[in-house]
Amino acid sequence: MKKEKMSLSKKIKSNPWVLATVVLAVLVVVMAFSEFSGANSSATKVDAVGENFVDFINARGGAQIEYVKGEEFNDNLYELTILADGNEVPAHVTKDGKYFVQVVAPLSDELAESAPAAPATEAPAVEVVKSDKPVVELFIMSYCPYGTQSMKGMIPTVRALGDSIDFNLRFVNYAMHGEKEVKENVELYCVQEEQKAKLLDYMECYLSGSSGSDSEIAACRTKVGIDEAKLSSCIEATNTEFNILENLADKSAQYPKFLIDDSLNQQYGVRGSPTLVINGAQVSSGRSSAAYADVICQAFNDAPEECGADFSAENPSAGFGYETTAAAASDVQCA
């Protein structure tokens, strides 16, 4: 017997979160590529961000939405309530109004109990696998605010642990933040591949900027002493090997593929930025240097004395710059 398919409108009526998924999946495509216009001086900051969010989407001829209200969600995000097709759905936007965040995971038992059911995208928690020299892999998108947050927390830990670990920066196999992210992913990859001794200094400089602009990145290359000829040659070869530019130009995909670490993404079940993998298994961790040190040091058969260093327990803020935040979000991703 032929199985009857439920129409989208019926799905929305039975579960408004279907609408949220459909609408917000469209929104993130354009939000990731642009910034909001200036705030309306007559409105509160959250209202200005909310109204600009709605104006930005509606101006692009997609799903027509209305702004209802907005409130603070945490130190980094506003939660906006938008009206779409008669249903109110949430949207989470960074407080500077530059990024739409697609996934916000509840971080307390109370919130988790009241949250609507959603398909699982996180790998189940696993015990840290031990080895003599832990292999630490951090999967990121270079303009994901939570990817940059994780990088800022990881740098001091990797510096302190040094050669006692094998650290590699990895890349999620799709890019949510447009051409600038694809280009910077490749640049980070090439610095790591051919000038690895300069990687942490380059990452630190890149993350200290206000926005990750081309001028800020160029200044970092100069400051760190990146060999421009080697970098350019590597970028050209990488673009060819992994079809970077062809995938970026593919308009049929919601997000362009970014296949440098595709096999590892599939092997480890990576579903978003950031994802931490230690000795071949996904692990959950806070994003302070102390939290990263704690989980990595659990992975040693015999922890070195560097594990006793005084690591900062302050949580880096999401996005660029070296501010800190009280929020210790460990499960929020760009996904």
ZAMARGU-4260 file (C-alpha; in steps of 0.2 Angstrom, whole numbers, plus 5000, padded with zeros to 4 digits):
<rodrens>
0) 5000/5000/5000 | 5007/5017/4996 | 5012/5027/5011 | 5003/5044/5012 | 5015/5059/5014
5) 5011/5072/5026 | 5011/5089/5018 | 5023/5103/5025 | 5008/5113/5031 | 5001/5098/5041
10) 5018/5095/5049 | 5019/5113/5054 | 5002/5113/5062 | 5007/5097/5072 | 5024/5103/5076
15) 5029/5122/5075 | 5047/5117/5076 | 5046/5110/5059 | 5043/5127/5053 | 5058/5133/5063
20) 5069/5121/5055 | 5063/5125/5037 | 5063/5144/5039 | 5079/5145/5049 | 5088/5133/5038
25) 5085/5146/5024 | 5089/5161/5035 | 5106/5155/5040 | 5112/5154/5022 | 5110/5173/5020
30) 5114/5178/5038 | 5131/5169/5037 | 5136/5180/5022 | 5132/5198/5028 | 5131/5209/5043
35) 5116/5219/5049 | 5114/5237/5045 | 5116/5250/5059 | 5104/5250/5074 | 5089/5261/5075
40) 5093/5274/5088 | 5075/5275/5094 | 5074/5256/5098 | 5083/5246/5111 | 5098/5236/5105
45) 5089/5219/5105 | 5074/5227/5096 | 5086/5235/5083 | 5095/5218/5080 | 5078/5210/5079
50) 5071/5222/5066 | 5087/5222/5056 | 5086/5203/5056 | 5068/5203/5049 | 5072/5217/5036
55) 5087/5208/5030 | 5078/5192/5027 | 5062/5200/5019 | 5072/5211/5008 | 5079/5195/5000
60) 5062/5189/4994 | 5063/5173/5004 | 5051/5168/5018 | 5042/5184/5024 | 5043/5185/5043
65) 5039/5198/5057 | 5048/5203/5072 | 5038/5200/5088 | 5050/5203/5103 | 5068/5199/5108
70) 5077/5196/5125 | 5094/5192/5131 | 5098/5173/5129 | 5115/5173/5137 | 5131/5184/5137
75) 5133/5181/5118 | 5116/5179/5111 | 5099/5187/5109 | 5084/5176/5107 | 5072/5184/5095
80) 5054/5178/5093 | 5048/5179/5074 | 5031/5176/5066 | 5031/5165/5051 | 5015/5159/5043
85) 5006/5162/5059 | 5018/5153/5070 | 5030/5160/5083 | 5047/5153/5081 | 5064/5157/5090
90) 5080/5164/5081 | 5096/5166/5090 | 5107/5180/5085 | 5124/5186/5091 | 5123/5203/5101
95) 5133/5212/5088 | 5119/5207/5076 | 5132/5199/5063 | 5128/5181/5065 | 5113/5170/5065
100) 5116/5154/5076 | 5107/5139/5069 | 5109/5127/5084 | 5107/5132/5103 | 5108/5117/5114
105) 5100/5117/5132 | 5114/5117/5145 | 5104/5113/5160 | 5093/5099/5165 | 5078/5111/5168
110) 5080/5118/5151 | 5082/5101/5143 | 5066/5094/5150 | 5056/5109/5143 | 5064/5109/5126
115) 5055/5102/5111 | 5062/5086/5104 | 5074/5087/5090 | 5085/5075/5080 | 5101/5071/5089
120) 5116/5079/5080 | 5129/5076/5094 | 5139/5061/5096 | 5136/5052/5112 | 5148/5055/5126
125) 5162/5043/5127 | 5176/5039/5139 | 5193/5047/5135 | 5204/5035/5126 | 5222/5035/5134
130) 5239/5034/5125 | 5257/5039/5128 | 5255/5054/5116 | 5237/5060/5114 | 5232/5065/5097
135) 5221/5080/5099 | 5210/5086/5084 | 5199/5102/5085 | 5187/5103/5070 | 5181/5121/5067
140) 5174/5133/5054 | 5185/5148/5055 | 5171/5161/5056 | 5160/5151/5067 | 5159/5161/5083
145) 5160/5145/5093 | 5174/5139/5083 | 5184/5154/5086 | 5179/5153/5105 | 5186/5135/5105
150) 5202/5140/5096 | 5205/5154/5109 | 5203/5142/5123 | 5214/5128/5115 | 5229/5139/5111
155) 5237/5141/5128 | 5234/5123/5132 | 5243/5117/5116 | 5257/5129/5120 | 5259/5122/5138
160) 5258/5104/5133 | 5269/5106/5118 | 5277/5090/5111 | 5269/5079/5123 | 5253/5079/5112
165) 5250/5079/5093 | 5239/5093/5090 | 5230/5096/5073 | 5218/5110/5068 | 5204/5101/5057
170) 5190/5108/5047 | 5172/5103/5046 | 5167/5097/5029 | 5156/5111/5025 | 5157/5130/5027
175) 5142/5140/5034 | 5150/5158/5033 | 5154/5161/5015 | 5169/5164/5004 | 5179/5172/5018
180) 5178/5156/5028 | 5183/5145/5014 | 5198/5156/5011 | 5203/5157/5029 | 5201/5138/5031
185) 5213/5135/5017 | 5225/5148/5024 | 5225/5140/5041 | 5227/5123/5034 | 5242/5128/5023
190) 5251/5137/5038 | 5249/5121/5048 | 5255/5110/5033 | 5270/5120/5029 | 5274/5132/5043
195) 5267/5123/5058 | 5279/5131/5070 | 5270/5148/5067 | 5252/5141/5068 | 5248/5145/5086
200) 5255/5163/5084 | 5245/5165/5068 | 5229/5158/5076 | 5232/5170/5091 | 5234/5185/5080
205) 5219/5180/5069 | 5208/5178/5083 | 5213/5195/5092 | 5206/5205/5077 | 5189/5213/5078
210) 5181/5204/5063 | 5194/5193/5054 | 5195/5206/5039 | 5207/5204/5025 | 5217/5218/5032
215) 5218/5211/5049 | 5223/5194/5042 | 5237/5202/5030 | 5244/5211/5045 | 5245/5194/5055
220) 5254/5186/5041 | 5267/5200/5042 | 5268/5200/5061 | 5270/5181/5062 | 5282/5181/5047
225) 5273/5169/5036 | 5282/5165/5020 | 5270/5172/5007 | 5277/5162/4993 | 5275/5145/5002
230) 5258/5150/5007 | 5252/5155/4990 | 5259/5139/4982 | 5251/5128/4995 | 5234/5138/4993
235) 5234/5135/4974 | 5238/5116/4976 | 5225/5114/4990 | 5212/5122/4979 | 5216/5111/4965
240) 5217/5095/4976 | 5201/5097/4985 | 5190/5106/4972 | 5189/5121/4984 | 5183/5134/4972
245) 5172/5123/4962 | 5163/5118/4978 | 5162/5136/4983 | 5153/5141/4967 | 5141/5126/4968
250) 5124/5135/4971 | 5114/5119/4972 | 5121/5116/4990 | 5114/5124/5005 | 5132/5126/5011
255) 5148/5123/5000 | 5157/5107/5003 | 5174/5109/5011 | 5183/5092/5009 | 5201/5094/5016
260) 5196/5083/5031 | 5181/5075/5024 | 5187/5057/5028 | 5190/5062/5046 | 5173/5070/5047
265) 5165/5054/5042 | 5176/5043/5053 | 5173/5053/5068 | 5155/5058/5065 | 5158/5077/5065
270) 5142/5087/5064 | 5147/5105/5068 | 5160/5118/5074 | 5168/5115/5086 | 5171/5096/5088
275) 5185/5090/5099 | 5192/5073/5095 | 5205/5064/5106 | 5214/5048/5101 | 5200/5045/5088
280) 5185/5048/5099 | 5174/5063/5101 | 5174/5071/5118 | 5164/5084/5127 | 5174/5099/5135
285) 5171/5116/5141 | 5181/5130/5131 | 5192/5137/5144 | 5211/5133/5143 | 5209/5124/5160
290) 5194/5113/5153 | 5204/5108/5138 | 5219/5104/5148 | 5209/5093/5160 | 5201/5083/5146
295) 5217/5081/5136 | 5227/5076/5152 | 5215/5062/5156 | 5220/5055/5139 | 5238/5051/5144
300) 5244/5035/5151 | 5256/5044/5161 | 5252/5063/5162 | 5267/5074/5160 | 5271/5088/5173
305) 5265/5101/5161 | 5247/5095/5165 | 5250/5103/5182 | 5252/5121/5174 | 5241/5135/5180
310) 5228/5135/5166 | 5215/5149/5165 | 5197/5144/5169 | 5190/5159/5161 | 5179/5156/5146
315) 5184/5165/5130 | 5170/5175/5122 | 5162/5168/5106 | 5168/5177/5090 | 5184/5188/5088
320) 5193/5197/5102 | 5200/5191/5119 | 5186/5196/5130 | 5179/5183/5142 | 5162/5177/5147
325) 5153/5169/5161 | 5144/5157/5150 | 5153/5140/5149 | 5144/5133/5134 | 5151/5117/5129
330) 5138/5110/5117 | 5133/5125/5107 | 5139/5124/5089 | 5138/5130/5071 | 5130/5115/5063
</rodrens>
